Amino acid sequence: MATNPMHQFEVYRIGPEIVLGSVNFSFTNASLFMVLSAATILFLLFISTKKKLLIPTKMQLISEMSYTFVAKMINDTAGSKAKPFFPFIFTLFMFVLFCNMIGMLPYSFTVTSHIIITFILAAIIFIGVTILGFVKHGIRYLELFVPKGVPIVLLPLIVVIEIISYLSRPVSLSVRLFANMMAGHTMLKVFGGFVVSLGLLGGWLPLGFSVALTGLEILVAFLQAYVFAILTCIYLNDALNLHH
């Protein structure tokens, strides 16, 4: 019997229930895989950079390439003023990437397939960037909603559109990541169910689709981490440089 493809997104408690007041702090499978993702990043970066060889090992080369990739992304998107925020962007990119990639393993859990996780990340970015913009520019940060060169007649409409666009940032940022990961994993589960249902003789076609879809989903996992990080850099650029 084919299993429900949505069961893979079920969050369940691991260990004792911890409730303080009306808030449930129990450790769940989502918590486990977030901790696992963070621990894997720390372990790999520690191991790969421990010796700091002049001729790098493969692990050291991957770490250095990751560092260079994020540094170039920040410089190209937000400029030199954004360099102090490199640790945050690097951590964000690596965390989302590893959550996505670990979610590709059989019997694992994809943390980023849950809207609450991606929305919390997006909300932290949105609130942080907004605070940064007002701290750096004061009330002038509101100029972000008034594009230069807009005719006076269209200005009220454009300002409303800009405000709505700005407020929708955490929603679009979170939904994009959540929807892509959830849709991809659902499709993988559906085609996997076809392979099991059709058996050895009839399952070759869906098996081929599953293999191709797995490769595509790995690419999507990387691209979504990249998109999440680069959009954060764009928002950071708005806060640091306004329209300049």
RACORQUI-V622953 format. One record per helix or strand. SS is the DSSP state (alpha for helix, beta for strand). FROM is the first residue (numbers start at 1). TO is the last residue. If there is no record, write none. Layout:
ss,from,to
SS,FROM,TO
SS,FROM,TO
This chain:
ss,from,to
alpha,7,9
beta,13,13
beta,19,20
beta,23,24
beta,28,28
alpha,29,49
alpha,58,78
alpha,80,102
alpha,111,113
alpha,115,145
alpha,152,167
alpha,169,202
alpha,204,241
